[in-house]
Amino acid sequence: MQKSEYIARIVGPIMIVVGLGMLFNAVAWRGLAEEFLRSQALVYLSGLLALVAGIAIVTAHNLWTGGWRILITILGWLMAVGGALCILLPHQIEPIGGTVFAEPAMLTFIGLVATVLGIILAWQGYGGANYLAMASAAPRARVAARGGAASRRAVEKRRKRK
């Protein structure tokens, strides 16, 4: 398994759960965000964790190639930069976060984006594209196998007649 798939298997499901949590529990999520933003200790701790995770992803996967793999690199950099900002500017995080979470549509938008990105990463990480390729090839393989068996029977019948 490649690093991309490995990271996608971890990050994808987490993003799906977080995104769905934002969508289905918006009121509770908004309350948690407000409480979180008031605590500079939590802002600092989450920044430290995001910085560590972001640097780990960027160190293992700093690939700026096309396709879905670039999502992992971008997420790693966003986590690293966001974590560093939480550590360096904890006083500025509350007003920024308060503005973002004050608008209900913004929380819905962020939840949808996180869910969709999580689905894309989980799908790629767990081999969804490979599954579709195998599934579409399977009927042709069965037809070919039946055709081969039918032609063998026909050859055997001709031999018996002779």
C-alpha positions in Angstrom: 0.0 0.0 0.0 1.3 3.4 -0.9 1.6 6.3 1.6 -1.3 8.1 -0.2 -3.7 5.3 0.4 -2.5 4.8 4.0 -3.0 8.4 4.9 -6.3 8.6 3.0 -7.6 5.5 5.0 -6.9 7.5 8.3 -7.9 11.0 7.3 -10.9 10.1 5.1 -13.1 8.5 7.8 -12.2 11.1 10.3 -13.3 13.9 8.0 -16.6 12.0 7.2 -17.5 11.7 10.9 -16.5 15.3 11.7 -18.3 16.7 8.6 -21.5 14.7 9.4 -21.3 15.8 13.0 -21.3 19.4 11.8 -24.2 18.8 9.5 -26.5 16.8 11.9 -25.6 18.5 15.2 -25.1 22.1 14.1 -26.5 23.6 17.3 -24.3 21.5 19.6 -21.3 22.0 17.3 -21.7 25.7 17.4 -21.8 25.6 21.2 -18.7 23.4 21.3 -16.9 25.8 19.0 -17.8 28.8 21.1 -16.6 27.2 24.3 -13.5 25.9 22.6 -12.6 29.4 21.2 -12.9 31.0 24.6 -10.2 28.6 26.0 -6.7 29.7 25.0 -5.4 26.5 26.5 -7.5 24.4 24.1 -6.6 26.6 21.2 -3.0 26.1 22.0 -3.3 22.4 22.5 -5.3 21.8 19.3 -2.7 24.0 17.5 0.1 21.8 18.8 -1.7 18.6 17.7 -2.6 20.0 14.3 1.0 21.2 13.8 2.4 17.7 14.7 -0.1 15.9 12.4 0.3 18.4 9.6 4.1 18.2 9.7 3.9 14.4 9.8 1.7 14.3 6.7 3.8 16.8 4.8 7.0 15.0 5.7 5.6 11.7 4.5 3.6 13.0 1.6 4.7 16.3 0.1 3.5 15.3 -3.4 2.3 18.1 -5.7 1.0 15.9 -8.5 -2.4 15.9 -10.0 -5.3 13.8 -9.0 -6.7 13.0 -5.6 -3.3 12.7 -3.9 -2.8 16.4 -3.9 -5.7 16.7 -1.4 -3.6 14.9 1.2 -0.7 17.3 0.7 -2.9 20.4 0.8 -4.6 19.1 4.0 -1.2 18.4 5.6 0.0 22.0 4.8 -3.3 23.5 6.0 -3.0 21.6 9.3 0.6 22.6 9.8 -0.1 26.3 9.0 -3.3 26.3 11.0 -1.6 24.7 14.0 1.3 27.1 13.9 -1.2 30.1 13.8 -3.0 28.7 16.8 0.3 28.5 18.7 1.7 31.8 17.6 -1.6 33.9 17.6 -4.0 32.3 20.2 -5.7 35.7 20.9 -6.6 36.2 17.2 -8.2 32.8 16.8 -11.3 33.6 18.9 -12.5 36.6 16.8 -11.8 34.7 13.5 -13.5 31.5 14.7 -16.4 33.5 16.1 -17.0 35.2 12.8 -16.9 31.9 10.9 -19.2 30.0 13.3 -21.6 32.9 13.8 -23.1 32.3 10.3 -25.1 29.1 10.2 -24.6 28.7 6.4 -20.8 28.7 6.9 -21.0 25.7 9.3 -23.2 23.8 6.8 -20.7 24.6 4.0 -17.7 23.5 6.1 -19.5 20.3 7.1 -20.4 19.5 3.4 -16.8 20.2 2.3 -15.3 18.0 5.0 -17.8 15.2 4.3 -17.2 15.2 0.5 -13.4 15.4 0.9 -13.6 12.6 3.5 -15.6 10.4 1.1 -13.2 11.1 -1.7 -10.2 10.2 0.5 -11.8 7.1 2.0 -12.9 5.9 -1.4 -9.4 6.2 -2.8 -7.7 4.9 0.3 -9.8 1.8 0.5 -9.6 1.0 -3.2 -13.0 2.1 -4.4 -11.7 2.8 -8.0 -10.0 -0.6 -8.1 -13.3 -2.2 -7.0 -15.2 -0.6 -9.8 -12.6 -1.7 -12.3 -12.7 -5.2 -11.1 -16.5 -5.2 -11.0 -16.9 -4.0 -14.5 -14.3 -6.5 -15.8 -16.0 -9.5 -14.0 -19.0 -9.8 -16.3 -16.7 -9.9 -19.4 -14.6 -12.5 -17.7 -17.7 -14.7 -17.0 -18.9 -14.4 -20.6 -15.4 -15.3 -21.9 -15.3 -18.2 -19.5 -18.7 -19.5 -20.6 -17.7 -19.0 -24.3 -14.6 -21.0 -23.7 -16.5 -23.8 -22.0 -19.1 -23.9 -24.7 -16.5 -24.1 -27.5 -14.8 -26.9 -25.6 -18.0 -28.8 -25.5 -18.6 -28.3 -29.2 -15.1 -29.6 -30.0 -15.7 -32.7 -27.8 -19.1 -33.4 -29.5 -17.4 -33.2 -32.9 -14.7 -35.6 -31.8 -17.3 -38.1 -30.5 -19.1 -38.0 -33.8 -16.0 -38.9 -35.7 
